[in-house]
Amino acid sequence: MSQDSTPSTLDILRTAEEWSKAGRRVALATVIDTWGSAPRPVGSHLVIDEDGNFEGSVSGGCVEGAVVSEAVDVIDTGKPTTLEFGVADETAWRVGLSCGGRIQVYVEPVVASPAAG
């Protein structure tokens, strides 16, 4: 049995690259800071495409749904954003982060680099 079913950071970054090279518009969400109790550590990633498909994890539950929704906006605008969810934030209660912690997630568009020729 696997100890952790969450894909590794390398797997998520590889998925982001593969999706982007396949022509899918993609964003990458990364946990950049945590305070108190947080479900995922700093450096955790979630890759999202323009249709809302995703792989990886930055939190879980409804917080992840909010990150996916924001990521689709980032893909559309091309502008990165930083999201914060915490117990003192009313949004956190709505999305289910009532564990007493806070997380900051940076969401950025992924742009495929041209193939080496």
TORKOL-4160 file (C-alpha; in steps of 0.2 Angstrom, whole numbers, padded with zeros to 4 digits, m for minus):
117
<pt num="1" X="0000" Y="0000" Z="0000"/>
<pt num="2" X="0006" Y="0018" Z="m0004"/>
<pt num="3" X="0009" Y="0029" Z="0011"/>
<pt num="4" X="0004" Y="0044" Z="0002"/>
<pt num="5" X="m0007" Y="0045" Z="m0013"/>
<pt num="6" X="m0003" Y="0063" Z="m0017"/>
<pt num="7" X="0008" Y="0064" Z="m0032"/>
<pt num="8" X="0026" Y="0071" Z="m0029"/>
<pt num="9" X="0031" Y="0089" Z="m0033"/>
<pt num="10" X="0041" Y="0082" Z="m0048"/>
<pt num="11" X="0026" Y="0073" Z="m0055"/>
<pt num="12" X="0015" Y="0089" Z="m0053"/>
<pt num="13" X="0028" Y="0100" Z="m0062"/>
<pt num="14" X="0030" Y="0086" Z="m0075"/>
<pt num="15" X="0011" Y="0086" Z="m0078"/>
<pt num="16" X="0011" Y="0105" Z="m0079"/>
<pt num="17" X="0024" Y="0104" Z="m0093"/>
<pt num="18" X="0016" Y="0090" Z="m0102"/>
<pt num="19" X="m0002" Y="0098" Z="m0102"/>
<pt num="20" X="0006" Y="0115" Z="m0108"/>
<pt num="21" X="0016" Y="0107" Z="m0122"/>
<pt num="22" X="0000" Y="0097" Z="m0127"/>
<pt num="23" X="m0008" Y="0114" Z="m0130"/>
<pt num="24" X="m0019" Y="0115" Z="m0114"/>
<pt num="25" X="m0019" Y="0132" Z="m0105"/>
<pt num="26" X="m0012" Y="0129" Z="m0088"/>
<pt num="27" X="m0009" Y="0137" Z="m0071"/>
<pt num="28" X="0001" Y="0131" Z="m0056"/>
<pt num="29" X="m0004" Y="0134" Z="m0038"/>
<pt num="30" X="0010" Y="0133" Z="m0025"/>
<pt num="31" X="0008" Y="0134" Z="m0006"/>
<pt num="32" X="0020" Y="0148" Z="m0002"/>
<pt num="33" X="0017" Y="0150" Z="0017"/>
<pt num="34" X="0008" Y="0142" Z="0031"/>
<pt num="35" X="0004" Y="0147" Z="0049"/>
<pt num="36" X="m0003" Y="0135" Z="0062"/>
<pt num="37" X="m0012" Y="0119" Z="0057"/>
<pt num="38" X="m0011" Y="0117" Z="0038"/>
<pt num="39" X="m0016" Y="0102" Z="0028"/>
<pt num="40" X="m0001" Y="0103" Z="0015"/>
<pt num="41" X="0017" Y="0110" Z="0018"/>
<pt num="42" X="0025" Y="0124" Z="0009"/>
<pt num="43" X="0030" Y="0119" Z="m0009"/>
<pt num="44" X="0014" Y="0109" Z="m0012"/>
<pt num="45" X="0008" Y="0111" Z="m0030"/>
<pt num="46" X="m0009" Y="0110" Z="m0039"/>
<pt num="47" X="m0009" Y="0111" Z="m0058"/>
<pt num="48" X="m0025" Y="0116" Z="m0066"/>
<pt num="49" X="m0031" Y="0118" Z="m0084"/>
<pt num="50" X="m0043" Y="0130" Z="m0092"/>
<pt num="51" X="m0057" Y="0117" Z="m0090"/>
<pt num="52" X="m0055" Y="0116" Z="m0072"/>
<pt num="53" X="m0046" Y="0099" Z="m0072"/>
<pt num="54" X="m0032" Y="0097" Z="m0059"/>
<pt num="55" X="m0019" Y="0086" Z="m0052"/>
<pt num="56" X="m0010" Y="0088" Z="m0035"/>
<pt num="57" X="m0015" Y="0096" Z="m0019"/>
<pt num="58" X="m0013" Y="0113" Z="m0010"/>
<pt num="59" X="m0026" Y="0110" Z="0004"/>
<pt num="60" X="m0040" Y="0099" Z="0001"/>
<pt num="61" X="m0059" Y="0101" Z="0001"/>
<pt num="62" X="m0067" Y="0117" Z="m0003"/>
<pt num="63" X="m0051" Y="0128" Z="m0002"/>
<pt num="64" X="m0045" Y="0118" Z="m0016"/>
<pt num="65" X="m0061" Y="0121" Z="m0026"/>
<pt num="66" X="m0058" Y="0140" Z="m0023"/>
<pt num="67" X="m0040" Y="0139" Z="m0029"/>
<pt num="68" X="m0046" Y="0130" Z="m0045"/>
<pt num="69" X="m0059" Y="0143" Z="m0048"/>
<pt num="70" X="m0046" Y="0157" Z="m0046"/>
<pt num="71" X="m0033" Y="0148" Z="m0057"/>
<pt num="72" X="m0045" Y="0147" Z="m0071"/>
<pt num="73" X="m0046" Y="0167" Z="m0070"/>
<pt num="74" X="m0027" Y="0167" Z="m0069"/>
<pt num="75" X="m0027" Y="0157" Z="m0085"/>
<pt num="76" X="m0039" Y="0169" Z="m0094"/>
<pt num="77" X="m0030" Y="0185" Z="m0088"/>
<pt num="78" X="m0012" Y="0179" Z="m0088"/>
<pt num="79" X="m0010" Y="0188" Z="m0072"/>
<pt num="80" X="m0003" Y="0179" Z="m0056"/>
<pt num="81" X="m0011" Y="0181" Z="m0039"/>
<pt num="82" X="m0008" Y="0177" Z="m0021"/>
<pt num="83" X="m0023" Y="0169" Z="m0011"/>
<pt num="84" X="m0024" Y="0168" Z="0007"/>
<pt num="85" X="m0036" Y="0157" Z="0017"/>
<pt num="86" X="m0036" Y="0157" Z="0036"/>
<pt num="87" X="m0047" Y="0154" Z="0051"/>
<pt num="88" X="m0049" Y="0173" Z="0054"/>
<pt num="89" X="m0055" Y="0175" Z="0036"/>
<pt num="90" X="m0074" Y="0173" Z="0033"/>
<pt num="91" X="m0069" Y="0165" Z="0016"/>
<pt num="92" X="m0060" Y="0152" Z="0026"/>
<pt num="93" X="m0076" Y="0147" Z="0036"/>
<pt num="94" X="m0086" Y="0146" Z="0019"/>
<pt num="95" X="m0073" Y="0135" Z="0011"/>
<pt num="96" X="m0070" Y="0124" Z="0026"/>
<pt num="97" X="m0053" Y="0129" Z="0033"/>
<pt num="98" X="m0058" Y="0130" Z="0051"/>
<pt num="99" X="m0043" Y="0120" Z="0057"/>
<pt num="100" X="m0035" Y="0135" Z="0065"/>
<pt num="101" X="m0022" Y="0138" Z="0052"/>
<pt num="102" X="m0019" Y="0149" Z="0037"/>
<pt num="103" X="m0011" Y="0146" Z="0020"/>
<pt num="104" X="m0005" Y="0157" Z="0006"/>
<pt num="105" X="m0006" Y="0150" Z="m0011"/>
<pt num="106" X="0003" Y="0158" Z="m0026"/>
<pt num="107" X="m0006" Y="0155" Z="m0043"/>
<pt num="108" X="0003" Y="0158" Z="m0059"/>
<pt num="109" X="0000" Y="0154" Z="m0078"/>
<pt num="110" X="0012" Y="0141" Z="m0086"/>
<pt num="111" X="0018" Y="0146" Z="m0103"/>
<pt num="112" X="0026" Y="0132" Z="m0113"/>
<pt num="113" X="0044" Y="0136" Z="m0118"/>
<pt num="114" X="0047" Y="0134" Z="m0137"/>
<pt num="115" X="0054" Y="0117" Z="m0142"/>
<pt num="116" X="0073" Y="0116" Z="m0144"/>
<pt num="117" X="0077" Y="0116" Z="m0162"/>
